Amino acid sequence: MLLDAVRRWRLENVPGALARVVHTGGSAPLPPGAAMAVAADGEVVGGVSGGCVDGTVFSLCEQVIADGTPVLARFGGDELTAFAEGPTCGGTSEVLVHPLDDAGHDALERVRQTLRGGRSAVLATTVTGRCPGAHLVVATDGTEGSLGDTHLDRHATRVAAEHVGRPGAVTVDIPGPTGVDEPATRVLVHSFAPPSLLIFGASAFGEALSRAGALLGYRVVVCDARPALNRRERFPEAHEVITCWPHDYLDSVTVAESTAICVLTHDHKFDIPLLRSALRSPAGYVGAMGSRRVHAERLDLLRAEGLTDSELARLRSPLGLDLGARTAEETAVSVAAELVAHRRGGTGAPLTGLDVAIHR
């Protein structure tokens, strides 16, 4: 959403600024890489906190749009705090705000296009040094941009290559060339590696889950063998809508540990060959919709197909968390909640009464 909005601002010649979390300490609400973009007309997309410092960051974005000078702001903590306010959770956060100039737009557009193509990209941005706010994009098909120095570019490219395919952001210090009395340059290395959500079943549940999956940052693919139901306009948030037999599609694509597979057809002629392939794939999450009776029937049929107990134990069915969901939208929230819990290592239990860290 943020990348699409920034692209639109460029097409409409609307100036803007981008704020990004570059470092956190304690129980900060959002991790490094979290971003908020502000347009000169006041439009805001994203955020860098739970809301506690977003107002001040909005004002900093307006300032940066006006004067074109990047700002590094520190929030929270007892010392060396740039602003009196800080995250109400007691953590600390550093936020870099820089103007969206042509080089910044080029870098973000390269990231956007790479992600839409289903590939990973790393965006390296200087936080301190000669050219704060400079960008270098490292993707599987090459690099684009510059941090303003060939030495920095070389080292940042090497660091970025180590983070391709590993979602998240870290701040690293790159020392100056040997023999040069120059302080290290801090660089934010943000790896974009969107996980895939493969939804099998063109139904109302598939419609709702495709929207939820896109909201969570998945690259969503909807697949169904029935062309009358599997119409592109039903799934506007999906990156791809594929019409073919589900197991044929799954066998034709690369499946990784970050891939989530949701089988919503609850029709044995589709489900059994699909789940046979899915449960033998590296996919980190495999779930199937259906009643407990249907689930028991599936297990018997899959055992007859030769699947082992350890393979069958990977199947989450009925899929989703117990929210009492009844509608397609509520069911999508239930499934999306289980996807988040699986991806982040959560328990799925209410936080009230749990003595665990909220931000792991």
MIMAR-798257 format. One line per 5 residues: number of its first residue (from 1); their letters; for each residue x, y, z of C-alpha. Coordinates in steps of 0.1 Angstrom, whole numbers, always signed. Layout:
NUM) a) X/Y/Z ~ ...
This chain:
1) mllda) +0/+0/+0 ~ +28/+25/+9 ~ +48/+17/-22 ~ +17/+21/-44 ~ +8/+55/-27
6) vrrwr) +44/+68/-32 ~ +43/+58/-69 ~ +10/+76/-73 ~ +24/+108/-57 ~ +53/+107/-82
11) lenvp) +29/+103/-112 ~ +8/+133/-98 ~ +40/+154/-91 ~ +31/+156/-54 ~ +62/+161/-32
16) galar) +65/+138/-2 ~ +87/+125/+26 ~ +94/+91/+40 ~ +100/+83/+77 ~ +115/+49/+86
21) vvhtg) +124/+33/+119 ~ +161/+26/+119 ~ +167/+13/+154 ~ +147/+4/+185 ~ +153/-5/+221
26) gsapl) +131/-21/+248 ~ +94/-26/+240 ~ +92/-4/+209 ~ +58/-8/+192 ~ +71/-13/+156
31) ppgaa) +104/-28/+144 ~ +132/-13/+122 ~ +119/-9/+87 ~ +85/+3/+97 ~ +76/+33/+76
36) mavaa) +53/+62/+72 ~ +50/+83/+41 ~ +35/+118/+40 ~ +25/+138/+9 ~ +26/+176/+6
41) dgevv) -12/+176/+4 ~ -14/+159/+39 ~ -20/+124/+28 ~ -5/+98/+52 ~ +2/+61/+47
46) ggvsg) +17/+38/+73 ~ +32/+46/+107 ~ +63/+43/+128 ~ +48/+37/+162 ~ +15/+27/+178
51) gcvdg) +5/+63/+173 ~ +24/+78/+202 ~ +50/+96/+181 ~ +34/+96/+147 ~ +21/+132/+152
56) tvfsl) +56/+145/+157 ~ +70/+125/+128 ~ +42/+139/+106 ~ +54/+174/+115 ~ +90/+164/+107
61) ceqvi) +79/+151/+74 ~ +63/+184/+66 ~ +95/+201/+76 ~ +116/+178/+54 ~ +93/+184/+24
66) adgtp) +97/+221/+29 ~ +135/+223/+33 ~ +147/+190/+17 ~ +170/+182/+46 ~ +169/+147/+62
71) vlarf) +163/+144/+99 ~ +173/+116/+123 ~ +150/+118/+154 ~ +154/+98/+186 ~ +123/+92/+208
76) ggdel) +122/+79/+243 ~ +150/+71/+267 ~ +165/+91/+295 ~ +194/+106/+277 ~ +203/+121/+243
81) tafae) +166/+122/+234 ~ +158/+144/+205 ~ +122/+149/+216 ~ +106/+149/+250 ~ +79/+124/+239
86) gptcg) +86/+88/+233 ~ +68/+55/+229 ~ +43/+51/+257 ~ +54/+15/+261 ~ +87/+27/+275
91) gtsev) +109/+17/+245 ~ +131/+38/+224 ~ +130/+44/+187 ~ +151/+62/+161 ~ +134/+75/+130
96) lvhpl) +150/+87/+98 ~ +130/+112/+78 ~ +141/+120/+42 ~ +125/+137/+12 ~ +112/+116/-17
101) ddagh) +135/+129/-44 ~ +140/+113/-78 ~ +166/+89/-65 ~ +143/+78/-36 ~ +114/+73/-60
106) daler) +135/+52/-83 ~ +147/+30/-55 ~ +112/+24/-41 ~ +98/+18/-76 ~ +125/-8/-81
111) vrqtl) +115/-25/-49 ~ +79/-24/-58 ~ +84/-39/-92 ~ +107/-66/-78 ~ +82/-76/-52
116) rggrs) +53/-77/-77 ~ +74/-101/-97 ~ +76/-124/-68 ~ +113/-118/-61 ~ +131/-105/-30
121) avlat) +148/-72/-28 ~ +170/-54/-2 ~ +169/-16/+2 ~ +200/-1/+18 ~ +197/+35/+31
126) tvtgr) +223/+57/+47 ~ +213/+69/+81 ~ +244/+89/+89 ~ +274/+100/+69 ~ +280/+122/+39
131) cpgah) +247/+114/+22 ~ +219/+105/+47 ~ +189/+92/+29 ~ +208/+78/-1 ~ +195/+45/-14
136) lvvat) +209/+13/-30 ~ +187/-15/-41 ~ +201/-50/-43 ~ +179/-76/-61 ~ +185/-110/-76
141) dgteg) +187/-94/-110 ~ +212/-67/-101 ~ +216/-34/-82 ~ +204/+1/-87 ~ +212/+34/-70
146) slgdt) +241/+45/-49 ~ +249/+55/-13 ~ +271/+82/-27 ~ +304/+64/-24 ~ +318/+34/-43
151) hldrh) +334/+20/-10 ~ +300/+22/+7 ~ +282/+7/-23 ~ +306/-23/-24 ~ +303/-30/+13
156) atrva) +265/-24/+14 ~ +260/-47/-16 ~ +279/-75/+2 ~ +259/-70/+34 ~ +226/-68/+15
161) aehvg) +234/-100/-4 ~ +236/-118/+30 ~ +201/-106/+38 ~ +183/-114/+5 ~ +153/-136/+13
166) rpgav) +155/-129/+51 ~ +126/-105/+59 ~ +134/-77/+83 ~ +156/-47/+88 ~ +189/-42/+106
171) tvdip) +212/-12/+110 ~ +249/-19/+103 ~ +280/+3/+106 ~ +303/+4/+76 ~ +338/+17/+84
176) gptgv) +356/+40/+61 ~ +383/+28/+37 ~ +416/+17/+53 ~ +438/+46/+62 ~ +410/+71/+60
181) depat) +402/+89/+93 ~ +364/+89/+88 ~ +337/+77/+112 ~ +317/+47/+102 ~ +285/+52/+82
186) rvlvh) +253/+37/+96 ~ +232/+20/+70 ~ +197/+6/+73 ~ +195/-27/+55 ~ +159/-36/+49
191) sfapp) +151/-70/+32 ~ +118/-74/+15 ~ +110/-111/+10 ~ +72/-114/+9 ~ +59/-148/+18
196) sllif) +34/-165/-5 ~ -1/-174/+4 ~ -16/-200/-20 ~ -53/-201/-17 ~ -71/-231/-33
201) gasaf) -108/-226/-37 ~ -126/-198/-55 ~ -153/-191/-30 ~ -166/-163/-7 ~ -140/-176/+19
206) geals) -113/-174/-8 ~ -124/-138/-16 ~ -122/-127/+21 ~ -89/-146/+28 ~ -72/-131/-3
211) ragal) -80/-96/+11 ~ -67/-105/+45 ~ -36/-121/+31 ~ -27/-91/+10 ~ -32/-69/+40
216) lgyrv) -7/-90/+59 ~ +19/-86/+32 ~ +16/-120/+15 ~ +20/-125/-22 ~ -15/-140/-28
221) vvcda) -22/-165/-54 ~ -58/-180/-59 ~ -61/-212/-78 ~ -92/-232/-88 ~ -100/-256/-116
226) rpaln) -135/-241/-122 ~ -132/-211/-146 ~ -168/-201/-140 ~ -160/-194/-104 ~ -123/-184/-107
231) rrerf) -129/-150/-122 ~ -102/-123/-118 ~ -126/-96/-107 ~ -135/-116/-77 ~ -100/-114/-63
236) peahe) -87/-79/-70 ~ -61/-81/-42 ~ -46/-113/-54 ~ -13/-111/-74 ~ -23/-140/-95
241) vitcw) -55/-159/-103 ~ -47/-193/-118 ~ -73/-217/-134 ~ -61/-253/-134 ~ -61/-284/-112
246) phdyl) -47/-274/-78 ~ -21/-301/-75 ~ -9/-294/-110 ~ -3/-258/-101 ~ +14/-266/-68
251) dsvtv) +37/-291/-84 ~ +47/-264/-110 ~ +59/-237/-86 ~ +86/-232/-60 ~ +74/-237/-25
256) aesta) +95/-224/+5 ~ +93/-226/+42 ~ +77/-192/+42 ~ +48/-204/+19 ~ +14/-208/+34
261) icvlt) -11/-232/+17 ~ -48/-228/+25 ~ -72/-254/+10 ~ -107/-241/+10 ~ -124/-264/-16
266) hdhkf) -134/-292/+8 ~ -139/-315/-22 ~ -119/-347/-20 ~ -113/-349/-58 ~ -94/-316/-55
271) dipll) -81/-318/-19 ~ -65/-353/-17 ~ -40/-349/-46 ~ -33/-313/-35 ~ -27/-322/+1
276) rsalr) -6/-351/-8 ~ +18/-327/-26 ~ +14/-299/+0 ~ +23/-321/+30 ~ +54/-334/+13
281) spagy) +65/-299/+3 ~ +87/-275/+24 ~ +56/-252/+30 ~ +56/-239/+66 ~ +19/-238/+69
286) vgamg) -7/-262/+54 ~ -43/-258/+64 ~ -76/-272/+51 ~ -112/-261/+56 ~ -139/-286/+66
291) srrvh) -157/-301/+95 ~ -141/-326/+118 ~ -159/-354/+100 ~ -145/-342/+67 ~ -110/-340/+83
296) aerld) -113/-376/+96 ~ -122/-387/+61 ~ -93/-368/+46 ~ -69/-384/+69 ~ -81/-419/+60
301) llrae) -78/-411/+22 ~ -43/-395/+27 ~ -31/-426/+46 ~ -43/-447/+17 ~ -22/-425/-5
306) gltds) +9/-434/+15 ~ +13/-404/+37 ~ +30/-410/+71 ~ +17/-400/+105 ~ +45/-373/+107
311) elarl) +34/-359/+73 ~ -3/-359/+84 ~ +6/-342/+117 ~ +16/-311/+97 ~ -20/-306/+85
316) rsplg) -40/-278/+103 ~ -76/-288/+99 ~ -100/-274/+106 ~ -78/-244/+99 ~ -79/-211/+118
321) ldlga) -82/-201/+155 ~ -113/-205/+176 ~ -130/-171/+173 ~ -165/-184/+169 ~ -164/-172/+133
326) rtaee) -195/-177/+111 ~ -192/-154/+81 ~ -166/-156/+53 ~ -150/-124/+66 ~ -148/-137/+102
331) tavsv) -134/-170/+90 ~ -107/-151/+71 ~ -98/-132/+103 ~ -96/-166/+121 ~ -73/-181/+94
336) aaelv) -52/-149/+92 ~ -47/-149/+130 ~ -34/-184/+128 ~ -11/-174/+100 ~ +3/-146/+121
341) ahrrg) +7/-168/+152 ~ +25/-194/+131 ~ +48/-169/+114 ~ +57/-150/+146 ~ +57/-179/+171
346) gtgap) +26/-167/+190 ~ +4/-188/+212 ~ -29/-177/+198 ~ -41/-172/+234 ~ -55/-138/+247
351) ltgld) -28/-115/+259 ~ -48/-108/+290 ~ -35/-130/+318 ~ -4/-141/+298 ~ +30/-132/+313
356) vaihr) +49/-130/+280 ~ +65/-102/+260 ~ +41/-86/+236 ~ +68/-77/+212 ~ +91/-107/+209
